[in-house]
Amino acid sequence: MKELVALVPPEAVKLLLTLFLSFLLGLEREEHQQAKEGHASFGGVRTFPLIGLLGYALALVSGGQILPLAVGFAVLGAFLLVSYIHKIQTAQEPGATTEVTGLVTFLVD
């Protein structure tokens, strides 16, 4: 077993962990949204792993630079703000938990 673990690169383990944690966050948000019928909301088991993968990829290619991560975070924040504005206009009881979870998922790496 130790030989098998030694063959797996550390970056692959980090990537799988990021995807797994992002999937769990997406699963929780999707189940919560399905429990509250009446409006469709942002994200689920496909969207949150993509956000986590985006954050991981930007962190990997940025080489320790903060600017690419800050720009990615700002762009994602803008998209989530648009989602939140739409939710405010359509939902009776809007909350920002899903949007904040999306931002946190970006930072999971």
Biopython code that builds the backbone (N, CA, C, O; Angstrom):
import numpy as np
from Bio.PDB.StructureBuilder import StructureBuilder

atoms = [
    (1, "MET", "N", (0.817, -1.188, 0.000)),
    (1, "MET", "CA", (0.000, 0.000, 0.000)),
    (1, "MET", "C", (0.867, 1.261, 0.000)),
    (1, "MET", "O", (0.544, 2.241, -0.671)),
    (2, "LYS", "N", (1.968, 1.231, 0.753)),
    (2, "LYS", "CA", (2.841, 2.398, 0.812)),
    (2, "LYS", "C", (3.456, 2.706, -0.550)),
    (2, "LYS", "O", (3.687, 3.866, -0.889)),
    (3, "GLU", "N", (3.718, 1.660, -1.324)),
    (3, "GLU", "CA", (4.284, 1.860, -2.660)),
    (3, "GLU", "C", (3.278, 2.582, -3.558)),
    (3, "GLU", "O", (3.647, 3.443, -4.357)),
    (4, "LEU", "N", (2.014, 2.222, -3.417)),
    (4, "LEU", "CA", (0.969, 2.854, -4.206)),
    (4, "LEU", "C", (0.818, 4.324, -3.837)),
    (4, "LEU", "O", (0.653, 5.176, -4.709)),
    (5, "VAL", "N", (0.875, 4.614, -2.551)),
    (5, "VAL", "CA", (0.764, 5.989, -2.084)),
    (5, "VAL", "C", (1.971, 6.801, -2.556)),
    (5, "VAL", "O", (1.829, 7.977, -2.891)),
    (6, "ALA", "N", (3.138, 6.195, -2.584)),
    (6, "ALA", "CA", (4.348, 6.889, -3.027)),
    (6, "ALA", "C", (4.285, 7.227, -4.514)),
    (6, "ALA", "O", (4.937, 8.174, -4.954)),
    (7, "LEU", "N", (3.516, 6.473, -5.292)),
    (7, "LEU", "CA", (3.408, 6.722, -6.725)),
    (7, "LEU", "C", (2.489, 7.891, -7.056)),
    (7, "LEU", "O", (2.577, 8.462, -8.144)),
    (8, "VAL", "N", (1.624, 8.243, -6.140)),
    (8, "VAL", "CA", (0.665, 9.327, -6.390)),
    (8, "VAL", "C", (1.346, 10.666, -6.102)),
    (8, "VAL", "O", (1.830, 10.886, -4.992)),
    (9, "PRO", "N", (1.385, 11.556, -7.088)),
    (9, "PRO", "CA", (2.011, 12.868, -6.843)),
    (9, "PRO", "C", (1.210, 13.683, -5.831)),
    (9, "PRO", "O", (-0.015, 13.575, -5.773)),
    (10, "PRO", "N", (1.902, 14.499, -5.032)),
    (10, "PRO", "CA", (1.201, 15.315, -4.019)),
    (10, "PRO", "C", (0.173, 16.263, -4.635)),
    (10, "PRO", "O", (-0.864, 16.526, -4.025)),
    (11, "GLU", "N", (0.445, 16.774, -5.826)),
    (11, "GLU", "CA", (-0.515, 17.674, -6.474)),
    (11, "GLU", "C", (-1.813, 16.951, -6.822)),
    (11, "GLU", "O", (-2.889, 17.547, -6.777)),
    (12, "ALA", "N", (-1.712, 15.664, -7.169)),
    (12, "ALA", "CA", (-2.921, 14.886, -7.472)),
    (12, "ALA", "C", (-3.770, 14.705, -6.214)),
    (12, "ALA", "O", (-4.998, 14.769, -6.270)),
    (13, "VAL", "N", (-3.113, 14.482, -5.093)),
    (13, "VAL", "CA", (-3.839, 14.337, -3.827)),
    (13, "VAL", "C", (-4.545, 15.650, -3.484)),
    (13, "VAL", "O", (-5.703, 15.638, -3.067)),
    (14, "LYS", "N", (-3.851, 16.787, -3.658)),
    (14, "LYS", "CA", (-4.455, 18.091, -3.383)),
    (14, "LYS", "C", (-5.644, 18.346, -4.305)),
    (14, "LYS", "O", (-6.677, 18.858, -3.874)),
    (15, "LEU", "N", (-5.489, 17.987, -5.570)),
    (15, "LEU", "CA", (-6.574, 18.183, -6.533)),
    (15, "LEU", "C", (-7.789, 17.341, -6.159)),
    (15, "LEU", "O", (-8.914, 17.841, -6.163)),
    (16, "LEU", "N", (-7.573, 16.079, -5.839)),
    (16, "LEU", "CA", (-8.685, 15.208, -5.453)),
    (16, "LEU", "C", (-9.355, 15.687, -4.170)),
    (16, "LEU", "O", (-10.578, 15.629, -4.045)),
    (17, "LEU", "N", (-8.557, 16.158, -3.222)),
    (17, "LEU", "CA", (-9.127, 16.672, -1.971)),
    (17, "LEU", "C", (-9.961, 17.924, -2.230)),
    (17, "LEU", "O", (-11.041, 18.081, -1.662)),
    (18, "THR", "N", (-9.459, 18.816, -3.089)),
    (18, "THR", "CA", (-10.205, 20.020, -3.441)),
    (18, "THR", "C", (-11.526, 19.658, -4.097)),
    (18, "THR", "O", (-12.571, 20.199, -3.736)),
    (19, "LEU", "N", (-11.482, 18.740, -5.062)),
    (19, "LEU", "CA", (-12.711, 18.333, -5.751)),
    (19, "LEU", "C", (-13.691, 17.656, -4.797)),
    (19, "LEU", "O", (-14.898, 17.884, -4.882)),
    (20, "PHE", "N", (-13.182, 16.829, -3.895)),
    (20, "PHE", "CA", (-14.047, 16.139, -2.945)),
    (20, "PHE", "C", (-14.733, 17.116, -1.994)),
    (20, "PHE", "O", (-15.941, 17.032, -1.775)),
    (21, "LEU", "N", (-13.956, 18.044, -1.428)),
    (21, "LEU", "CA", (-14.549, 19.019, -0.507)),
    (21, "LEU", "C", (-15.547, 19.928, -1.228)),
    (21, "LEU", "O", (-16.602, 20.255, -0.685)),
    (22, "SER", "N", (-15.205, 20.331, -2.450)),
    (22, "SER", "CA", (-16.122, 21.160, -3.235)),
    (22, "SER", "C", (-17.399, 20.403, -3.564)),
    (22, "SER", "O", (-18.488, 20.977, -3.537)),
    (23, "PHE", "N", (-17.271, 19.115, -3.876)),
    (23, "PHE", "CA", (-18.443, 18.288, -4.153)),
    (23, "PHE", "C", (-19.347, 18.212, -2.925)),
    (23, "PHE", "O", (-20.568, 18.305, -3.043)),
    (24, "LEU", "N", (-18.748, 18.042, -1.745)),
    (24, "LEU", "CA", (-19.549, 17.975, -0.521)),
    (24, "LEU", "C", (-20.293, 19.285, -0.266)),
    (24, "LEU", "O", (-21.457, 19.275, 0.132)),
    (25, "LEU", "N", (-19.623, 20.400, -0.494)),
    (25, "LEU", "CA", (-20.299, 21.694, -0.340)),
    (25, "LEU", "C", (-21.445, 21.832, -1.338)),
    (25, "LEU", "O", (-22.528, 22.297, -0.984)),
    (26, "GLY", "N", (-21.207, 21.429, -2.577)),
    (26, "GLY", "CA", (-22.250, 21.489, -3.595)),
    (26, "GLY", "C", (-23.415, 20.565, -3.274)),
    (26, "GLY", "O", (-24.573, 20.915, -3.504)),
    (27, "LEU", "N", (-23.115, 19.404, -2.753)),
    (27, "LEU", "CA", (-24.166, 18.454, -2.383)),
    (27, "LEU", "C", (-25.040, 19.018, -1.269)),
    (27, "LEU", "O", (-26.265, 18.906, -1.315)),
    (28, "GLU", "N", (-24.412, 19.618, -0.279)),
    (28, "GLU", "CA", (-25.176, 20.205, 0.819)),
    (28, "GLU", "C", (-26.053, 21.355, 0.323)),
    (28, "GLU", "O", (-27.220, 21.446, 0.706)),
    (29, "ARG", "N", (-25.515, 22.224, -0.514)),
    (29, "ARG", "CA", (-26.283, 23.349, -1.041)),
    (29, "ARG", "C", (-27.436, 22.861, -1.915)),
    (29, "ARG", "O", (-28.533, 23.415, -1.857)),
    (30, "GLU", "N", (-27.195, 21.825, -2.725)),
    (30, "GLU", "CA", (-28.250, 21.305, -3.597)),
    (30, "GLU", "C", (-29.375, 20.681, -2.786)),
    (30, "GLU", "O", (-30.550, 20.889, -3.089)),
    (31, "GLU", "N", (-29.023, 19.922, -1.764)),
    (31, "GLU", "CA", (-30.056, 19.325, -0.910)),
    (31, "GLU", "C", (-30.846, 20.402, -0.172)),
    (31, "GLU", "O", (-32.062, 20.289, -0.023)),
    (32, "HIS", "N", (-30.167, 21.430, 0.284)),
    (32, "HIS", "CA", (-30.846, 22.522, 0.976)),
    (32, "HIS", "C", (-31.801, 23.241, 0.030)),
    (32, "HIS", "O", (-32.906, 23.606, 0.431)),
    (33, "GLN", "N", (-31.395, 23.448, -1.210)),
    (33, "GLN", "CA", (-32.238, 24.131, -2.186)),
    (33, "GLN", "C", (-33.452, 23.294, -2.559)),
    (33, "GLN", "O", (-34.538, 23.835, -2.766)),
    (34, "GLN", "N", (-33.279, 21.984, -2.645)),
    (34, "GLN", "CA", (-34.411, 21.125, -2.989)),
    (34, "GLN", "C", (-35.425, 21.073, -1.855)),
    (34, "GLN", "O", (-36.616, 20.871, -2.089)),
    (35, "ALA", "N", (-34.954, 21.256, -0.633)),
    (35, "ALA", "CA", (-35.876, 21.272, 0.501)),
    (35, "ALA", "C", (-36.741, 22.526, 0.494)),
    (35, "ALA", "O", (-37.865, 22.518, 0.996)),
    (36, "LYS", "N", (-36.208, 23.607, -0.080)),
    (36, "LYS", "CA", (-36.955, 24.862, -0.179)),
    (36, "LYS", "C", (-37.478, 24.993, -1.598)),
    (36, "LYS", "O", (-36.838, 25.617, -2.444)),
    (37, "GLU", "N", (-38.625, 24.414, -1.859)),
    (37, "GLU", "CA", (-39.201, 24.478, -3.201)),
    (37, "GLU", "C", (-39.685, 25.895, -3.487)),
    (37, "GLU", "O", (-39.996, 26.656, -2.571)),
    (38, "GLY", "N", (-39.743, 26.233, -4.756)),
    (38, "GLY", "CA", (-40.285, 27.522, -5.124)),
    (38, "GLY", "C", (-39.355, 28.375, -5.933)),
    (38, "GLY", "O", (-39.814, 29.204, -6.718)),
    (39, "HIS", "N", (-38.056, 28.204, -5.773)),
    (39, "HIS", "CA", (-37.138, 28.988, -6.591)),
    (39, "HIS", "C", (-35.861, 28.194, -6.853)),
    (39, "HIS", "O", (-35.378, 27.439, -6.009)),
    (40, "ALA", "N", (-35.349, 28.395, -8.036)),
    (40, "ALA", "CA", (-34.074, 27.783, -8.387)),
    (40, "ALA", "C", (-32.965, 28.710, -7.913)),
    (40, "ALA", "O", (-33.080, 29.932, -8.009)),
    (41, "SER", "N", (-31.918, 28.135, -7.414)),
    (41, "SER", "CA", (-30.823, 28.937, -6.903)),
    (41, "SER", "C", (-29.529, 28.519, -7.574)),
    (41, "SER", "O", (-29.487, 27.562, -8.346)),
    (42, "PHE", "N", (-28.500, 29.241, -7.269)),
    (42, "PHE", "CA", (-27.199, 29.033, -7.870)),
    (42, "PHE", "C", (-26.519, 27.791, -7.305)),
    (42, "PHE", "O", (-26.550, 27.554, -6.098)),
    (43, "GLY", "N", (-25.913, 27.011, -8.171)),
    (43, "GLY", "CA", (-24.956, 25.989, -7.773)),
    (43, "GLY", "C", (-25.514, 24.674, -7.292)),
    (43, "GLY", "O", (-26.682, 24.554, -6.923)),
    (44, "GLY", "N", (-24.629, 23.683, -7.310)),
    (44, "GLY", "CA", (-24.946, 22.338, -6.875)),
    (44, "GLY", "C", (-23.717, 21.458, -6.988)),
    (44, "GLY", "O", (-22.587, 21.937, -6.894)),
    (45, "VAL", "N", (-23.944, 20.168, -7.191)),
    (45, "VAL", "CA", (-22.843, 19.205, -7.195)),
    (45, "VAL", "C", (-21.936, 19.319, -8.410)),
    (45, "VAL", "O", (-20.847, 18.744, -8.411)),
    (46, "ARG", "N", (-22.346, 20.035, -9.432)),
    (46, "ARG", "CA", (-21.460, 20.244, -10.583)),
    (46, "ARG", "C", (-20.777, 21.604, -10.507)),
    (46, "ARG", "O", (-19.603, 21.731, -10.854)),
    (47, "THR", "N", (-21.498, 22.608, -10.060)),
    (47, "THR", "CA", (-20.971, 23.967, -10.062)),
    (47, "THR", "C", (-19.884, 24.169, -9.011)),
    (47, "THR", "O", (-18.852, 24.772, -9.303)),
    (48, "PHE", "N", (-20.095, 23.682, -7.813)),
    (48, "PHE", "CA", (-19.127, 23.912, -6.745)),
    (48, "PHE", "C", (-17.785, 23.224, -7.001)),
    (48, "PHE", "O", (-16.750, 23.836, -6.737)),
    (49, "PRO", "N", (-17.745, 21.985, -7.500)),
    (49, "PRO", "CA", (-16.433, 21.432, -7.868)),
    (49, "PRO", "C", (-15.737, 22.221, -8.972)),
    (49, "PRO", "O", (-14.510, 22.314, -8.980)),
    (50, "LEU", "N", (-16.497, 22.789, -9.901)),
    (50, "LEU", "CA", (-15.874, 23.627, -10.934)),
    (50, "LEU", "C", (-15.276, 24.895, -10.327)),
    (50, "LEU", "O", (-14.198, 25.333, -10.732)),
    (51, "ILE", "N", (-15.969, 25.476, -9.367)),
    (51, "ILE", "CA", (-15.434, 26.658, -8.686)),
    (51, "ILE", "C", (-14.169, 26.283, -7.910)),
    (51, "ILE", "O", (-13.178, 27.012, -7.943)),
    (52, "GLY", "N", (-14.206, 25.148, -7.216)),
    (52, "GLY", "CA", (-13.022, 24.686, -6.490)),
    (52, "GLY", "C", (-11.863, 24.392, -7.425)),
    (52, "GLY", "O", (-10.713, 24.710, -7.120)),
    (53, "LEU", "N", (-12.167, 23.782, -8.565)),
    (53, "LEU", "CA", (-11.137, 23.488, -9.557)),
    (53, "LEU", "C", (-10.545, 24.775, -10.127)),
    (53, "LEU", "O", (-9.337, 24.853, -10.353)),
    (54, "LEU", "N", (-11.368, 25.764, -10.357)),
    (54, "LEU", "CA", (-10.889, 27.058, -10.840)),
    (54, "LEU", "C", (-9.941, 27.700, -9.824)),
    (54, "LEU", "O", (-8.873, 28.189, -10.192)),
    (55, "GLY", "N", (-10.325, 27.697, -8.571)),
    (55, "GLY", "CA", (-9.459, 28.252, -7.533)),
    (55, "GLY", "C", (-8.145, 27.492, -7.412)),
    (55, "GLY", "O", (-7.082, 28.095, -7.265)),
    (56, "TYR", "N", (-8.224, 26.165, -7.476)),
    (56, "TYR", "CA", (-7.016, 25.343, -7.399)),
    (56, "TYR", "C", (-6.102, 25.606, -8.592)),
    (56, "TYR", "O", (-4.893, 25.762, -8.423)),
    (57, "ALA", "N", (-6.668, 25.657, -9.786)),
    (57, "ALA", "CA", (-5.870, 25.874, -10.990)),
    (57, "ALA", "C", (-5.209, 27.252, -10.967)),
    (57, "ALA", "O", (-4.037, 27.382, -11.320)),
    (58, "LEU", "N", (-5.945, 28.267, -10.559)),
    (58, "LEU", "CA", (-5.356, 29.606, -10.479)),
    (58, "LEU", "C", (-4.239, 29.658, -9.440)),
    (58, "LEU", "O", (-3.215, 30.304, -9.664)),
    (59, "ALA", "N", (-4.426, 28.992, -8.320)),
    (59, "ALA", "CA", (-3.384, 28.958, -7.295)),
    (59, "ALA", "C", (-2.153, 28.215, -7.805)),
    (59, "ALA", "O", (-1.024, 28.592, -7.490)),
    (60, "LEU", "N", (-2.364, 27.171, -8.584)),
    (60, "LEU", "CA", (-1.257, 26.373, -9.100)),
    (60, "LEU", "C", (-0.445, 27.142, -10.144)),
    (60, "LEU", "O", (0.785, 27.128, -10.105)),
    (61, "VAL", "N", (-1.125, 27.809, -11.071)),
    (61, "VAL", "CA", (-0.409, 28.497, -12.143)),
    (61, "VAL", "C", (0.080, 29.889, -11.741)),
    (61, "VAL", "O", (0.918, 30.466, -12.433)),
    (62, "SER", "N", (-0.426, 30.434, -10.642)),
    (62, "SER", "CA", (-0.014, 31.784, -10.259)),
    (62, "SER", "C", (1.401, 31.814, -9.688)),
    (62, "SER", "O", (2.031, 32.871, -9.653)),
    (63, "GLY", "N", (1.901, 30.671, -9.242)),
    (63, "GLY", "CA", (3.270, 30.623, -8.733)),
    (63, "GLY", "C", (3.503, 31.490, -7.512)),
    (63, "GLY", "O", (4.580, 32.070, -7.373)),
    (64, "GLY", "N", (2.550, 31.594, -6.645)),
    (64, "GLY", "CA", (2.704, 32.384, -5.432)),
    (64, "GLY", "C", (2.294, 33.839, -5.581)),
    (64, "GLY", "O", (2.303, 34.580, -4.599)),
    (65, "GLN", "N", (1.938, 34.260, -6.768)),
    (65, "GLN", "CA", (1.468, 35.632, -6.988)),
    (65, "GLN", "C", (0.025, 35.754, -6.507)),
    (65, "GLN", "O", (-0.785, 34.848, -6.701)),
    (66, "ILE", "N", (-0.275, 36.856, -5.895)),
    (66, "ILE", "CA", (-1.621, 37.059, -5.352)),
    (66, "ILE", "C", (-2.576, 37.659, -6.381)),
    (66, "ILE", "O", (-3.789, 37.476, -6.275)),
    (67, "LEU", "N", (-2.049, 38.370, -7.370)),
    (67, "LEU", "CA", (-2.896, 39.082, -8.327)),
    (67, "LEU", "C", (-3.827, 38.155, -9.114)),
    (67, "LEU", "O", (-5.015, 38.461, -9.209)),
    (68, "PRO", "N", (-3.353, 37.034, -9.686)),
    (68, "PRO", "CA", (-4.294, 36.162, -10.412)),
    (68, "PRO", "C", (-5.415, 35.622, -9.522)),
    (68, "PRO", "O", (-6.561, 35.513, -9.959)),
    (69, "LEU", "N", (-5.084, 35.290, -8.287)),
    (69, "LEU", "CA", (-6.115, 34.805, -7.364)),
    (69, "LEU", "C", (-7.105, 35.905, -7.009)),
    (69, "LEU", "O", (-8.307, 35.657, -6.916)),
    (70, "ALA", "N", (-6.606, 37.112, -6.813)),
    (70, "ALA", "CA", (-7.490, 38.237, -6.482)),
    (70, "ALA", "C", (-8.419, 38.556, -7.646)),
    (70, "ALA", "O", (-9.601, 38.834, -7.443)),
    (71, "VAL", "N", (-7.884, 38.515, -8.871)),
    (71, "VAL", "CA", (-8.723, 38.783, -10.041)),
    (71, "VAL", "C", (-9.768, 37.679, -10.201)),
    (71, "VAL", "O", (-10.935, 37.970, -10.461)),
    (72, "GLY", "N", (-9.366, 36.423, -10.051)),
    (72, "GLY", "CA", (-10.315, 35.316, -10.130)),
    (72, "GLY", "C", (-11.392, 35.413, -9.070)),
    (72, "GLY", "O", (-12.564, 35.158, -9.346)),
    (73, "PHE", "N", (-11.005, 35.779, -7.867)),
    (73, "PHE", "CA", (-11.955, 35.945, -6.772)),
    (73, "PHE", "C", (-12.934, 37.072, -7.075)),
    (73, "PHE", "O", (-14.130, 36.949, -6.811)),
    (74, "ALA", "N", (-12.424, 38.173, -7.632)),
    (74, "ALA", "CA", (-13.281, 39.314, -7.967)),
    (74, "ALA", "C", (-14.265, 38.963, -9.086)),
    (74, "ALA", "O", (-15.434, 39.346, -9.028)),
    (75, "VAL", "N", (-13.798, 38.243, -10.094)),
    (75, "VAL", "CA", (-14.681, 37.841, -11.203)),
    (75, "VAL", "C", (-15.767, 36.900, -10.685)),
    (75, "VAL", "O", (-16.945, 37.069, -11.002)),
    (76, "LEU", "N", (-15.370, 35.920, -9.895)),
    (76, "LEU", "CA", (-16.362, 35.007, -9.316)),
    (76, "LEU", "C", (-17.339, 35.771, -8.431)),
    (76, "LEU", "O", (-18.541, 35.511, -8.465)),
    (77, "GLY", "N", (-16.829, 36.710, -7.642)),
    (77, "GLY", "CA", (-17.698, 37.523, -6.800)),
    (77, "GLY", "C", (-18.703, 38.321, -7.614)),
    (77, "GLY", "O", (-19.848, 38.492, -7.194)),
    (78, "ALA", "N", (-18.281, 38.812, -8.780)),
    (78, "ALA", "CA", (-19.202, 39.560, -9.645)),
    (78, "ALA", "C", (-20.314, 38.658, -10.165)),
    (78, "ALA", "O", (-21.480, 39.053, -10.180)),
    (79, "PHE", "N", (-19.956, 37.439, -10.592)),
    (79, "PHE", "CA", (-20.979, 36.500, -11.057)),
    (79, "PHE", "C", (-21.940, 36.130, -9.929)),
    (79, "PHE", "O", (-23.148, 36.039, -10.142)),
    (80, "LEU", "N", (-21.402, 35.920, -8.734)),
    (80, "LEU", "CA", (-22.259, 35.571, -7.607)),
    (80, "LEU", "C", (-23.131, 36.743, -7.179)),
    (80, "LEU", "O", (-24.243, 36.542, -6.690)),
    (81, "LEU", "N", (-22.639, 37.964, -7.357)),
    (81, "LEU", "CA", (-23.451, 39.138, -7.068)),
    (81, "LEU", "C", (-24.642, 39.224, -8.024)),
    (81, "LEU", "O", (-25.753, 39.550, -7.607)),
    (82, "VAL", "N", (-24.410, 38.933, -9.295)),
    (82, "VAL", "CA", (-25.507, 38.902, -10.272)),
    (82, "VAL", "C", (-26.530, 37.833, -9.866)),
    (82, "VAL", "O", (-27.738, 38.057, -9.940)),
    (83, "SER", "N", (-26.030, 36.674, -9.436)),
    (83, "SER", "CA", (-26.922, 35.606, -8.982)),
    (83, "SER", "C", (-27.734, 36.054, -7.764)),
    (83, "SER", "O", (-28.927, 35.768, -7.666)),
    (84, "TYR", "N", (-27.086, 36.751, -6.851)),
    (84, "TYR", "CA", (-27.779, 37.201, -5.649)),
    (84, "TYR", "C", (-28.828, 38.263, -5.970)),
    (84, "TYR", "O", (-29.917, 38.251, -5.396)),
    (85, "ILE", "N", (-28.511, 39.170, -6.871)),
    (85, "ILE", "CA", (-29.490, 40.191, -7.279)),
    (85, "ILE", "C", (-30.715, 39.530, -7.898)),
    (85, "ILE", "O", (-31.846, 39.930, -7.624)),
    (86, "HIS", "N", (-30.491, 38.519, -8.731)),
    (86, "HIS", "CA", (-31.616, 37.778, -9.317)),
    (86, "HIS", "C", (-32.428, 37.082, -8.222)),
    (86, "HIS", "O", (-33.658, 37.058, -8.275)),
    (87, "LYS", "N", (-31.741, 36.522, -7.236)),
    (87, "LYS", "CA", (-32.434, 35.836, -6.143)),
    (87, "LYS", "C", (-33.277, 36.814, -5.332)),
    (87, "LYS", "O", (-34.390, 36.481, -4.924)),
    (88, "ILE", "N", (-32.762, 38.007, -5.095)),
    (88, "ILE", "CA", (-33.510, 39.021, -4.349)),
    (88, "ILE", "C", (-34.799, 39.386, -5.079)),
    (88, "ILE", "O", (-35.843, 39.589, -4.459)),
    (89, "GLN", "N", (-34.710, 39.465, -6.406)),
    (89, "GLN", "CA", (-35.867, 39.859, -7.199)),
    (89, "GLN", "C", (-36.908, 38.758, -7.316)),
    (89, "GLN", "O", (-38.086, 39.051, -7.525)),
    (90, "THR", "N", (-36.507, 37.507, -7.187)),
    (90, "THR", "CA", (-37.448, 36.408, -7.423)),
    (90, "THR", "C", (-37.854, 35.642, -6.176)),
    (90, "THR", "O", (-38.942, 35.067, -6.150)),
    (91, "ALA", "N", (-37.040, 35.610, -5.160)),
    (91, "ALA", "CA", (-37.330, 34.786, -3.983)),
    (91, "ALA", "C", (-38.054, 35.596, -2.915)),
    (91, "ALA", "O", (-37.893, 36.811, -2.810)),
    (92, "GLN", "N", (-38.848, 34.893, -2.135)),
    (92, "GLN", "CA", (-39.552, 35.556, -1.041)),
    (92, "GLN", "C", (-38.644, 35.748, 0.165)),
    (92, "GLN", "O", (-38.739, 36.753, 0.869)),
    (93, "GLU", "N", (-37.772, 34.787, 0.396)),
    (93, "GLU", "CA", (-36.853, 34.856, 1.525)),
    (93, "GLU", "C", (-35.422, 34.650, 1.029)),
    (93, "GLU", "O", (-34.866, 33.564, 1.194)),
    (94, "PRO", "N", (-34.822, 35.669, 0.429)),
    (94, "PRO", "CA", (-33.473, 35.472, -0.104)),
    (94, "PRO", "C", (-32.435, 35.409, 1.010)),
    (94, "PRO", "O", (-32.552, 36.082, 2.034)),
    (95, "GLY", "N", (-31.434, 34.595, 0.787)),
    (95, "GLY", "CA", (-30.297, 34.505, 1.693)),
    (95, "GLY", "C", (-29.027, 34.468, 0.867)),
    (95, "GLY", "O", (-29.067, 34.154, -0.323)),
    (96, "ALA", "N", (-27.922, 34.779, 1.474)),
    (96, "ALA", "CA", (-26.656, 34.854, 0.755)),
    (96, "ALA", "C", (-25.750, 33.659, 1.048)),
    (96, "ALA", "O", (-24.581, 33.673, 0.662)),
    (97, "THR", "N", (-26.258, 32.636, 1.714)),
    (97, "THR", "CA", (-25.420, 31.517, 2.110)),
    (97, "THR", "C", (-24.798, 30.800, 0.919)),
    (97, "THR", "O", (-23.613, 30.469, 0.956)),
    (98, "THR", "N", (-25.564, 30.555, -0.126)),
    (98, "THR", "CA", (-25.039, 29.833, -1.284)),
    (98, "THR", "C", (-23.956, 30.639, -1.979)),
    (98, "THR", "O", (-22.946, 30.077, -2.403)),
    (99, "GLU", "N", (-24.146, 31.927, -2.100)),
    (99, "GLU", "CA", (-23.155, 32.768, -2.761)),
    (99, "GLU", "C", (-21.873, 32.857, -1.946)),
    (99, "GLU", "O", (-20.779, 32.813, -2.508)),
    (100, "VAL", "N", (-21.995, 32.982, -0.640)),
    (100, "VAL", "CA", (-20.818, 33.019, 0.218)),
    (100, "VAL", "C", (-20.099, 31.665, 0.176)),
    (100, "VAL", "O", (-18.869, 31.611, 0.177)),
    (101, "THR", "N", (-20.862, 30.585, 0.139)),
    (101, "THR", "CA", (-20.266, 29.259, 0.032)),
    (101, "THR", "C", (-19.497, 29.118, -1.278)),
    (101, "THR", "O", (-18.456, 28.463, -1.318)),
    (102, "GLY", "N", (-20.002, 29.726, -2.346)),
    (102, "GLY", "CA", (-19.277, 29.713, -3.617)),
    (102, "GLY", "C", (-17.936, 30.411, -3.501)),
    (102, "GLY", "O", (-16.939, 29.928, -4.038)),
    (103, "LEU", "N", (-17.897, 31.539, -2.810)),
    (103, "LEU", "CA", (-16.630, 32.248, -2.604)),
    (103, "LEU", "C", (-15.669, 31.430, -1.737)),
    (103, "LEU", "O", (-14.471, 31.375, -2.013)),
    (104, "VAL", "N", (-16.194, 30.800, -0.697)),
    (104, "VAL", "CA", (-15.365, 29.963, 0.169)),
    (104, "VAL", "C", (-14.827, 28.765, -0.610)),
    (104, "VAL", "O", (-13.679, 28.366, -0.414)),
    (105, "THR", "N", (-15.636, 28.197, -1.480)),
    (105, "THR", "CA", (-15.200, 27.061, -2.292)),
    (105, "THR", "C", (-14.021, 27.439, -3.176)),
    (105, "THR", "O", (-13.120, 26.627, -3.390)),
    (106, "PHE", "N", (-14.020, 28.655, -3.686)),
    (106, "PHE", "CA", (-12.893, 29.128, -4.496)),
    (106, "PHE", "C", (-11.605, 29.108, -3.687)),
    (106, "PHE", "O", (-10.527, 28.875, -4.234)),
    (107, "LEU", "N", (-11.713, 29.350, -2.397)),
    (107, "LEU", "CA", (-10.546, 29.439, -1.527)),
    (107, "LEU", "C", (-10.148, 28.113, -0.884)),
    (107, "LEU", "O", (-9.204, 28.077, -0.095)),
    (108, "VAL", "N", (-10.842, 27.033, -1.198)),
    (108, "VAL", "CA", (-10.606, 25.739, -0.562)),
    (108, "VAL", "C", (-9.189, 25.214, -0.800)),
    (108, "VAL", "O", (-8.630, 24.518, 0.048)),
    (109, "ASP", "N", (-8.614, 25.546, -1.951)),
    (109, "ASP", "CA", (-7.312, 24.981, -2.305)),
    (109, "ASP", "C", (-6.345, 25.111, -1.162)),
    (109, "ASP", "O", (-5.194, 24.689, -1.276)),
]
sb = StructureBuilder()
sb.init_structure("model")
sb.init_model(0)
sb.init_chain("A")
sb.init_seg("    ")
for serial, (resi, resn, name, xyz) in enumerate(atoms, 1):
    if name == "N":
        sb.init_residue(resn, " ", resi, " ")
    sb.init_atom(name, np.array(xyz, "f"), 0.0, 1.0, " ", f" {name:<3s}", serial, name[0])
structure = sb.get_structure()
